[in-house]
């Protein structure tokens, strides 16, 4: 296990901006020697010294020779009003690899250590500036690819989930306090009112934990996007539909830099729900293939999709390949799209049977008809039963869900014990339940868990 200290630890440095060319690039230094190191490397024109939370113009220079390395803004932030709660210096240099790596290596030569991935955020956590689920949210926010995902991460970063979990713990603490009283004064019969209050608190905490855990499916979909596959024969209009959805959804999210329309995955937002369209290159590439090959290719995307949009061409007779697609829809979250309904229908809808599953929508990608119905159907199929809350607190990671499920089980055990066992047993179960809840914010946690979470960060975060 590595040793991390809240204060008196070493001083770390890393680039805080991504590699590559940019207008500016930032080297961040955090730790007790941050200011000392910066002052050795920095020269201001009038010899001014850095003041906390003020930007100062000057140059980074080779300390031995005084040779200027880059023209910079220096931002010194004195502990504790900083991200890590330690002294922090940011050197805003010119973007690009050369200035950044020279400034960084000078800082390292002055005794800073290259930060490990996520170490700044880890220090913020260890110093109590963030709890663990807020630190996880910081990572989610950086990674968010849609507004909805960003919104969700921000609410968690600002303590939405932490606050809910704290409420649950407080209920259990109160229940435990009632219980302690009965353990300490066993000769006094516990008052009925106190007993009822205890049960009420425990039941409320149990239900709260269960309902929070129940938001996980939705939370995951909002965080990661609903993995969506559009499947169907070549030429039924899959890419036309995708384009219609893309151009009509006002909330299209920026495509990844450097990609074209032939990207493998594309993000779009439907009624606030982020959709991750899978294998869109495959969809577009399949057009010129033989039917069966094209269908096979589009079906491949179906394997780990959360949602399937199966497209049929309503203007030509159903083909055996359409059946291949239809056969794959049972037990999937699917929407059946009958496209090209601007043309005369070549077959009766009854051919598809009378099942209400999967829901059917008639569209014309060409004329932009049926798209609103399609969006409604997508939203319903992805989230089920109309439950839809893009605000509110959602649980987004399995780690949090597992902790909530664990807490709920211990509360149930505590409730059982309350009815039939000595109060000490109930107290033990309650303690366990509170520990499970404390795992979420990281008050109770192991080095492994921390390692796993922070190693996902990039260096410099
Ligand atoms: P994909 O191979 O399934 O992606 O199909 P495309 O989107 O490339 O469409 C195949 C052809 O069908 C193109 O010529 C489209 O213009 C045409 N098409 C797509 N959607 C419609 C529609 O709703 N109505 C009509 N009439 N034509 C359509």
Boltz pocket constraint, residues with backbone or C-beta under 6 A from the ligand:
constraints:
  - pocket:
      binder: B
      contacts: [[A, 232], [A, 233], [A, 234], [A, 235], [A, 236], [A, 237], [A, 238], [A, 239], [A, 240], [A, 241], [A, 283], [A, 284], [A, 286], [A, 287], [A, 339], [A, 340], [A, 341], [A, 342], [A, 343], [A, 363], [A, 364], [A, 365], [A, 366], [A, 367]]
      max_distance: 6.0
